[in-house]
Amino acid sequence: MKRFKLFLKFLRVHVPIKRKVIVRCVQMKDDGSTTLSDSGTIIVCINKDKPTTEQIDILIHEWGHVIEYDKLGIHGKQWGIGMSKAYEAWEAFQQTEL
């Protein structure tokens, strides 16, 4: 979980979002979800029962949705671009661990 939190902090710096983003690790049936609240806050939920490596993969996927909501306020085809940016941040983060 420490690695997950460190990467999340890194991700927030290297792939900044204008809207408020809350990331929670919670018990859930799905792997993860991203929603936009009525107030404009983006809420990311990650399955807390998954191993840390999977949680990071899920976070990268969900951050694509975060970028999409931040720019467009909707869920659409810009997700791939957002996920690519999150994955590039993951690659850069791993270099800092060497």
N, C-alpha and C positions, 0 to 999 in steps of 0.2 A: 504494500500500500504506500510505503514511503516513495518508491519510484514513481508511482502513479501521481502522487501529489507534487513531486518535483517536476514531472513532465507537464502537468496542468499549469503550474506556475510559469514554466518556460513557454508553453503554448500561448498563454495570455499575453506575454510580452512580444513574442515573435509573430503572432497572428492576432493582432489586437481587434477588439470588437467594440463598437460604439455603445451598444445597448448593455444593460446590466445582464450578466450571465451568472446563473447559479448552477453549480454542478453538485449533484448528490449521488452517493453510492447507497442504494436502497435495495430491499428485498423486492423482487419483481419476477414475473414469469418470463418476460422478454429479456433480451440482452441489454437493450437501452432504448431511450426515447428522448426526443427533443420537442418541446412545445413552446409556443409564444403565449404568454399570459395577456389578459386584458390590459394590464398596465404597461405592456411592452417589454417586460422582463423575459429573457430566454431561460428556460429551465431544462437542464440536461439531467437525466436519471440514468445511472449505470448500475447493472446488476451486481450487488455486493458479494454474491456467492461465486462469481467467476474468479479464476486466478488473475493475478495482477497483469500478466502479459495480455490476456484476453480483454481485461478492462481497458488497457491502453489502446488496443485495436478498436474497441467499441467507442472510446472517446474520440479517436481519429475520425471514425465514421460519423459520429454525432456532431463533431465540430464542423464538418461540411454543412450540416443543416444549420448550425449556429451562424455561419457566415452568410448563408442564404437568407435566413430570417433577418439578420442584421442589415443586409443590403436591400432586400426586396419586401420583407415582411410576409413572405409566403414560402411554401414548400414547393420547390420546382426543380428544373433541370440544372440550375447553377450549383447543385450539390456536389457534382463531380469536381468542379473547380475548387470549391471549398475544401473538399476532402484531400485533394492534391496538395493544397497549401498546408493543411494539418500534417500530412505525411512528410512533406519536406521539413517541417519543424521537428518531427520525430527523428528523422535522419540526422539533423543538426544536433539535436539533444543527445543522441547516442555518441556523437563525436566528443561531446563535453565530458562524457563518462570515462573516456580512455585515459 
